Amino acid sequence: MRILITGGAGFIGSHLAESCLEKGDEVYIIDDLSTGDIKNVRFLQDNPNYRDRLFIHINTILNHDLMLELTGICDQVYHLAAAVGVQTILEKPLESIITNIQGTEKVLEMCNKFKKRVLIASTSEVYGKHTHAPLVETDNIIYGPSSKFRWSYAASKLMDEFTALAYHRKNGLEVIITRLFNTVGPRQTGAYGMVIPRFVAQALRNEPITVYGDGSQTRTFTYVKDVVDALTKLMASNASIGEVFNIGGVEEISILDLANKIIAMTASTSRIQLIPYDEAFGKDFEDMQRRVPSTEKLAQVIGSAPDKSLDFILNQVVDFIKNQ
Ligand SMILES: NC(=O)c1ccc[n+]([C@@H]2O[C@H](COP(=O)([O-])OP(=O)(O)OC[C@H]3O[C@@H](n4cnc5c(N)ncnc54)[C@H](O)[C@@H]3O)[C@@H](O)[C@H]2O)c1
């Protein structure tokens, strides 16, 4: 099978590429390295078993001619390229909206032209400001006003979902939509605001652990290889076509408790420093208080759901950052 992965030099994309290569697929990556890193896939290029089956294009998904060529060659497309991370969205709001909306529209246009099955990586952020749990795919969606730019990420990803579903309904395009909850593991960078690699790096350096807000906001965390497993199983299933799926872990923890857990695990002398949201992100910032998925629908279709414990995930990240 020939697989195109947009954003394949990113954190999740590189794990997906590795998994596809292990299965014997030919893998094509397009990535502009805006938040990705060539180091994430260089070891795959250096592997003699994979070298002849891995093709990396450092370019943007907005490049019409290249996308035409790559989509034409491949059998299936995983669309992971996006402007990612709260910091990226707030610092580059316009570029982020263009990448997420025009970029996805380009991917879908090409997949429709060649009738290639496509999986879209959306996000738990699309649920917005809910505080109930668990979040179900059919839940209503609540956002803050457009003056609060944080919501532009959620709104752009929601628009991607609508566009994909419209191609499915109008043209029969085989689309699968996945709402990823906080995904964690080796190769994730803390540089764009991702909480676990940031906290672990601070703890290992015995620096203050910077918790935004009062730390009472809760999250669940999913191990990246569990996410990749779910993505590939959904791609292989006809029952997933035209459907939306949560992919996430179910162990809920407050960010303050997470910081304390990481301090204990790493035997760090770090203290916790609370930073008000407006100091960290400017006055127009709003956070999501709670985000816990229902993975019932996912389990019904693929027969399993992410199940790695938070302790397991944290140990993987600590080992990775220590060895960097
Ligand atoms: N990591 C998470 O917790 C999480 C949660 C929800 C959703 N997601 C989604 O999963 C996908 C992958 O995220 P990730 O965590 O691996 O982040 P990442 O930043 O590591 O990966 C995104 C990749 O897309 C690339 N990219 C960005 N704009 C591009 C463009 N115009 N052309 C080509 N490449 C471009 C980046 O360089 C990067 O390699 C994203 O769509 C993201 O929205 C991730």
The ligand as a Tripos MOL2 file, in Angstrom:
@<TRIPOS>MOLECULE
LIG
   44    48     1     0     0
SMALL
NO_CHARGES

@<TRIPOS>ATOM
      1 N1         -0.7410   16.1610   19.7930 N.am      1 LIG1
      2 C1         -1.9720   16.3420   20.2380 C.2       1 LIG1
      3 O1         -2.2050   16.2800   21.4540 O.2       1 LIG1
      4 C2         -3.1070   16.6000   19.2920 C.ar      1 LIG1
      5 C3         -4.3770   16.7710   19.8330 C.ar      1 LIG1
      6 C4         -5.4430   17.0210   18.9720 C.ar      1 LIG1
      7 C5         -5.2400   17.0590   17.6100 C.ar      1 LIG1
      8 N2         -3.9970   16.8880   17.0990 N.ar      1 LIG1
      9 C6         -3.8480   16.9630   15.6410 C.3       1 LIG1
     10 O2         -2.9640   15.9520   15.1870 O.3       1 LIG1
     11 C7         -2.2110   16.4210   14.0750 C.3       1 LIG1
     12 C8         -0.7250   16.1920   14.3180 C.3       1 LIG1
     13 O3         -0.3340   16.9280   15.4740 O.3       1 LIG1
     14 P1          1.0620   16.7350   16.2150 P.3       1 LIG1
     15 O4          0.7920   16.7240   17.6650 O.co2     1 LIG1
     16 O5          1.8180   15.6260   15.6090 O.co2     1 LIG1
     17 O6          1.7380   18.1170   15.9280 O.3       1 LIG1
     18 P2          3.0300   18.4840   15.0570 P.3       1 LIG1
     19 O7          3.1450   19.9660   15.1090 O.co2     1 LIG1
     20 O8          4.1850   17.6980   15.5300 O.co2     1 LIG1
     21 O9          2.5890   17.9870   13.6110 O.3       1 LIG1
     22 C9          2.0090   18.8090   12.6280 C.3       1 LIG1
     23 C10         2.9170   18.7640   11.4190 C.3       1 LIG1
     24 O10         2.3310   19.4980   10.3400 O.3       1 LIG1
     25 C11         3.3600   20.2170    9.6870 C.3       1 LIG1
     26 N3          2.7320   21.3290    8.9630 N.ar      1 LIG1
     27 C12         2.1230   22.4190    9.4670 C.ar      1 LIG1
     28 N4          1.6670   23.2210    8.4700 N.ar      1 LIG1
     29 C13         1.9920   22.5870    7.2940 C.ar      1 LIG1
     30 C14         1.8030   22.8990    5.9260 C.ar      1 LIG1
     31 N5          1.1690   24.0200    5.5400 N.pl3     1 LIG1
     32 N6          2.2780   22.0400    5.0000 N.ar      1 LIG1
     33 C15         2.9140   20.8860    5.3660 C.ar      1 LIG1
     34 N7          3.1250   20.5590    6.6640 N.ar      1 LIG1
     35 C16         2.6710   21.3900    7.6080 C.ar      1 LIG1
     36 C17         4.2880   20.6510   10.8120 C.3       1 LIG1
     37 O11         5.5810   20.9990   10.3820 O.3       1 LIG1
     38 C18         4.2880   19.4020   11.6900 C.3       1 LIG1
     39 O12         5.3100   18.5040   11.3300 O.3       1 LIG1
     40 C19        -2.6090   17.8770   13.8800 C.3       1 LIG1
     41 O13        -3.5640   17.9650   12.8660 O.3       1 LIG1
     42 C20        -3.2290   18.2730   15.2090 C.3       1 LIG1
     43 O14        -4.1930   19.2930   15.0710 O.3       1 LIG1
     44 C21        -2.9170   16.6690   17.9020 C.ar      1 LIG1
@<TRIPOS>BOND
     1     1     2 1
     2     2     3 2
     3     2     4 1
     4     4     5 ar
     5     4    44 ar
     6     5     6 ar
     7     6     7 ar
     8     7     8 ar
     9     8     9 1
    10     8    44 ar
    11     9    10 1
    12     9    42 1
    13    10    11 1
    14    11    12 1
    15    11    40 1
    16    12    13 1
    17    13    14 1
    18    14    15 2
    19    14    16 1
    20    14    17 1
    21    17    18 1
    22    18    19 2
    23    18    20 1
    24    18    21 1
    25    21    22 1
    26    22    23 1
    27    23    24 1
    28    23    38 1
    29    24    25 1
    30    25    26 1
    31    25    36 1
    32    26    27 ar
    33    26    35 ar
    34    27    28 ar
    35    28    29 ar
    36    29    30 ar
    37    29    35 ar
    38    30    31 1
    39    30    32 ar
    40    32    33 ar
    41    33    34 ar
    42    34    35 ar
    43    36    37 1
    44    36    38 1
    45    38    39 1
    46    40    41 1
    47    40    42 1
    48    42    43 1
@<TRIPOS>SUBSTRUCTURE
     1 LIG1         1 GROUP 0 **** ****
